[in-house]
Amino acid sequence: MTIIDYSREPRSDIAFVDMKSFYASVECVQRGLHPLNTSLCVMSNFDNHNGLILASSPIFKEVFGRSNVGRARDLPFDINTRKFSFENASRQNINVTKKYIEFVEQWAEKTFIVPPRMSLYIQENIKIQKIFQNFASPSEICPYSIDEAFIDLTTSINYFVGDSTISRKDKLDIVCSRIQNDIWREIGIYSAIGMSNANPLLAKLALDNEAKKTKSMRANWSYEDIETKVWGIDNLVDFWGIGSRTAKRLNKIGIYSIKELANFNPEYLKKEFGVMGVQLWFHANGVDESKVTVPYKPQSKGLGNSQVLPRNYTKQSEIEIVLKEIAEQVAIRLRRIDKDACVVSIYIGFSHNDDHKSINASKKIKPTHHTEDLIKHVIDLFRCKFNGGSVRRIGVRYEQLQKREYQVFSLFDDPIEMQKKENLENAIDGIRDKFGYLAIQKGTSLMEGSRVRQRSKLIGGHCGGMDGTK
């Protein structure tokens, strides 16, 4: 068995900060409510049973047994009347008693169900980033999501706790406590922090598997804790980077826990999983040589956009309007990075009570970034695959991107017309950049089924600006 010499591994003082129920906590604070003692749910399309639960407060999760992923129809009460719903409860196989019905209705009556406000969450995130910068330089802060971030405190930890008699582990805990207090005092929300005097991986594992369960909402995992804490993670999917599909593949070769993964033959893992198998083995042994100051930048393999429709779309003409709008939106992004697409892909998802199988289709095309060409390919692909149904989710993606260094003409192309098209698209893009996406729109934006005007007010697909084009 390969033995890792941890004395040769790099050591950094890392904090991984997670805002507790961020969206829900922000909404509570805005209403003068306590984030940990209030039942609140952030829900898109919250006026109908298909509303999507985006975030919820700890009390909401505890009372209704719901995570941040779900629909209004999954709740045991009707969100409009706040009365117990036998139909909803039957979907969840809930044992219904009179006492349970009374319990649900009491809590439903005092539960806040609010729409998302992405612009507000972004503003609060910016405030939190400024708090982080009181403890580390911007280059030592790596946002992981809108409510999570890594902070490398290695170079600044002694500035805040200079006492040489205090261990670095205790120093890290003291500084992280100050970060938590500053966030609570200035923003009003609570945070949990995973810490490590070793590497970012162990800080993330400490957060997910211990910090969130402790009274202080802090926990520190380092190389000395690998056998007792990292190997103590029994469920594979509780480990960073292992999803249900990877867990099933590991199960097939006899691996059911992180300890078994850590003590497995890495050469066999490489044979079964490729390079990822070796990475899983190192991670299971607590080894991570990534640096917060050098964040990973994945190579872009494509551009895409998708949306969940506010209702079931059954008319093909309405579905095609939305497809065209998404295709145009992604085409703008394609031109902004000066790339051509060689593959067009579409995704069509159906309503939960529709038996049609979702559509995932793609086709190779002549390299292009022109909106008109890309829309034609998207619609042709859709018409070839669609055979009716109640559509609820739509996505368009362009892949196999290549640098637009030169343009290839066929015998049937008119170079003058193509240059006119290029100039027109550049002019439209410029006007939209200056005056907003809705400054120039097609007439279809006024037709039934169009989503472009509504989505121009969204940020990240939720209440708040369009510019999914940016």
FILOBA-419862 format. One record per residue (C-alpha): residue in one letter; x, y, z. Coordinates in steps of 0.5 Angstrom, whole numbers, plus 2048, in hexadecimal, padded with zeros to 3 digits. Layout:
BEGIN
AXYZ;...
END
This chain:
BEGIN
M800800800;T8038077FE;I80480B804;I804813804;D809817807;Y80581D80A;S80B82180C;R80C822805;E805824803;P80482C803;R80082F809;S7FC835809;D7F783980E;I7F183880A;A7EA83A80C;F7E4838808;V7DE83D809;D7D783B808;M7D1840809;K7CB83C80D;S7C583B808;F7C8842805;Y7C2844801;A7BD842806;S7C184580C;V7C184C807;E7BA84C807;C7B984B80E;V7BE851810;Q7BA85580B;R7B485480F;G7B7855815;L7B684D817;H7BB84981A;P7BE844815;L7BE83E819;N7B883F81C;T7B3840816;S7B083C812;L7B183F80B;C7B283C804;V7B483F7FE;M7B083D7F8;S7B083F7F0;N7A983F7ED;F7A783E7F4;D79F8407F2;N79E8397EF;H79F8327F1;N7A58317ED;G7A98367F0;L7B18347F1;I7B48347F8;L7BA8387F8;A7BC8397FF;S7B9838806;S7BA83A80D;P7BD834812;I7B6834815;F7B283480F;K7B782E80D;E7B682B814;V7AE82C814;F7AC82980D;G7B282580C;R7B4828806;S7BB82A803;N7BC82F7FE;V7BA82B7F8;G7B382A7F7;R7AC82D7F4;A7A78307F8;R7A382A7F6;D7A88267FB;L7A582A801;P7A0827806;F79C82D805;D7998317FF;I79D8387FF;N79783C7FD;T79283A802;R797837808;K793832809;F79582A809;S795827802;F79481F802;E79681F7FB;N79D8227FC;A79E81E803;S79C8177FF;R7A28197FA;Q7A6819800;N7A3812803;I7A2816809;N79F81380F;V799818810;T796819817;K79181E81A;K79782081E;Y79B821818;I796825814;E79682A81A;F79D82A81A;V79E82C813;E799831813;Q79B835819;W7A2835816;A7A083780F;E79C83C811;K7A2840814;T7A783E80E;F7A984380A;I7A9841802;V7AD8467FE;P7B08477F7;P7B78477F6;R7BB84E7F5;M7C184D7F2;S7C48547F2;L7C38547F9;Y7C784E7FA;I7CC8507F6;Q7CD8577FA;E7CD853800;N7D384F7FD;I7D78557FC;K7D6857803;I7D9850805;Q7DE850800;K7E1857803;I7E185480A;F7E584E808;Q7EA854805;N7EB85680C;F7EE85080D;A7F284E807;S7F4851800;P7EF8507FA;S7F484B7F7;E7F38477FD;I7EC8467FD;C7E88417F8;P7E18427F8;Y7DE83B7F7;S7D783D7F6;I7D28437F8;D7D28417FF;E7D983D800;A7E083F7FF;F7E783C801;I7EC841804;D7F3840805;L7F584380C;T7FD84080B;T80084780B;S7FB84B80F;I7FA846815;N800849819;Y7FE850818;F7F784F81C;V7FA84A821;G80184B822;D802848829;S807842827;T80583E82D;I7FE83D829;S7FE837824;R7FC83881D;K7F683481E;D7F4838823;K7F683F81F;L7F283C819;D7EC83B81E;I7EC842821;V7ED84681A;C7E7842818;S7E384381E;R7E484B81C;I7E284A815;Q7DB846817;N7DA84C81C;D7DB851817;I7D684E812;W7D184E817;R7D285581A;E7D2858813;I7CE85480F;G7C9850814;I7CA849812;Y7CE843815;S7D383F812;A7D7839812;I7DE838811;G7E2832810;M7EA833811;S7F082F810;N7F8831811;A7F982C80B;N7F582D805;P7EE830802;L7EC829801;L7EC827808;A7E982E80A;K7E382C805;L7E2825808;A7E282880F;L7DD82D80E;D7D882880A;N7D9822810;E7DA826816;A7DA82D817;K7D382E815;K7D182981A;T7D582D820;K7D3832825;S7D8837822;M7D783581B;R7DE83481A;A7E382E819;N7EA82D818;W7ED827814;S7F4826812;Y7F9820810;E7F981D817;D7F181C817;I7F1818810;E7F0811813;T7EB813819;K7E7819815;V7E881880D;W7E881080E;G7E2811812;I7DE81380D;D7D980D80B;N7D5810806;L7D98117FF;V7D48167FD;D7D681A803;F7DD81B800;W7DF8217FC;G7DF81F7F5;I7DB8197F5;G7D48197F3;S7CF8137F2;R7D18107EB;T7D98107EE;A7D680D7F4;K7D38077F0;R7D98067EC;L7DD8067F2;N7D88017F5;K7D97FC7EF;I7E17FB7F1;G7DF7FA7F8;I7E08017FB;Y7DB804800;S7DE808804;I7E480E804;K7E8809808;E7E8804803;L7E98097FE;A7EF80B801;N7F2804802;F7F08027FB;N7F68017F6;P7F68077F2;E7F98047EC;Y7F28007EB;L7EE8077EC;K7F280A7E7;K7F18047E2;E7E98057E4;F7E880C7E4;G7EE80F7E1;V7F28157E4;M7EC8167E8;G7ED8107EC;V7F38127EE;Q7F18197F0;L7EB8157F4;W7F18117F8;F7F58177FA;H7EF81B7FC;A7ED815800;N7F3815804;G7F381D805;V7F881F7FF;D7F68257FC;E7FB8297F9;S7F782F7F6;K7F88367F8;V7F283B7F9;T7F78407F6;V7F783D7F0;P7F083B7EF;Y7EE8367E9;K7EC8387E3;P7E88337DF;Q7E98337D7;S7E28357D4;K7E082F7D0;G7D98337CE;L7D48387D0;G7CD8377D1;N7C783A7D5;S7C08377D7;Q7BA8397DB;V7B48367DF;L7AD8387DB;P7A883B7E0;R7A38367DD;N7A28307D9;Y7A38327D1;T79F82E7CD;K79F8327C6;Q7A58317C2;S7A58387BF;E7A683B7C7;I7AC8367C8;E7AF8387C2;I7AF83F7C4;V7B383E7CA;L7B88397C7;K7B983F7C2;E7BA8447C8;I7BF83F7CC;A7C383E7C5;E7C48457C4;Q7C68477CB;V7CB8417CB;A7CD8447C4;I7CF84A7C7;R7D38477CC;L7D78437C7;R7D884A7C3;R7DB84D7C9;I7E08487CA;D7E28487C2;K7E08407C1;D7DC83C7BC;A7D88367BE;C7D98307BB;V7D382C7BE;V7CC82E7C0;S7C982A7C6;I7C282B7C9;Y7BE8297CF;I7B78287D0;G7B48267D6;F7AD8247D7;S7A88257DD;H7A88207E3;N7A181D7E1;D7A381D7DA;D7A68167D7;H7AA8187D2;K7B18177D3;S7B681D7D3;I7B981F7CD;N7C18207CC;A7C38217C5;S7C98247C2;K7CC8257BB;K7D28277B7;I7D282D7B3;K7D68327AF;P7DA8367B4;T7D683C7B5;H7D58427BA;H7CF8457B6;T7C88457BA;E7C48447B4;D7C883D7B2;L7C883B7B9;I7C183C7BA;K7BF8387B4;H7C48327B6;V7C08327BD;I7B98327BA;D7BB82D7B5;L7BD8287BA;F7B782A7BF;R7B28287B9;C7B68227B7;K7B581F7BF;F7AF8227C1;N7A981E7C1;G7A48227C6;G7A38237CD;S7A38287D3;V7AA82B7D3;R7AC82E7DA;R7B482F7D9;I7B88317D3;G7BF8327D2;V7C48337CC;R7CC8327CC;Y7D18337C7;E7D782F7C7;Q7DE82D7C4;L7E08357C4;Q7E58377BF;K7E983E7BF;R7E68427B9;E7ED8437B6;Y7EB8437AF;Q7E48417AB;V7E383C7A6;F7DE83D7A0;S7DB83879C;L7D9839794;F7D283B796;D7D484079B;D7D384879A;P7D984B79D;I7D685279D;E7D08507A0;M7D384C7A5;Q7D78527A7;K7D18567A7;K7CE8517AC;E7D48527B0;N7D48597B1;L7CC8597B2;E7CD8547B8;N7D38587BB;A7CF85F7BA;I7C985B7BE;D7CE8587C3;G7D185F7C4;I7CA8637C5;R7C885D7CA;D7CF85E7CE;K7CD8657CF;F7C68667D0;G7C485F7D3;Y7C28587CF;L7BB85B7CE;A7BD8617CA;I7BC85D7C4;Q7B78577C4;K7B48537BE;G7AC8537BE;T7AB84C7C1;S7AD84F7C7;L7A68527C8;M7A384B7C6;E7A08467CB;G7A58417CE;S7AB8467CD;R7AF8467D3;V7B484C7D1;R7B18527D4;Q7B084E7DB;R7B784B7DB;S7BA8527DA;K7B88547E1;L7BC84D7E4;I7C284C7E6;G7C58457E6;G7BE8437E4;H7BA8467EA;C7B784D7EC;G7BC8527EB;G7C08547E2;M7C18507DB;D7C78507D9;G7C88497DA;T7CC84C7D3;K7D184E7D8;
END
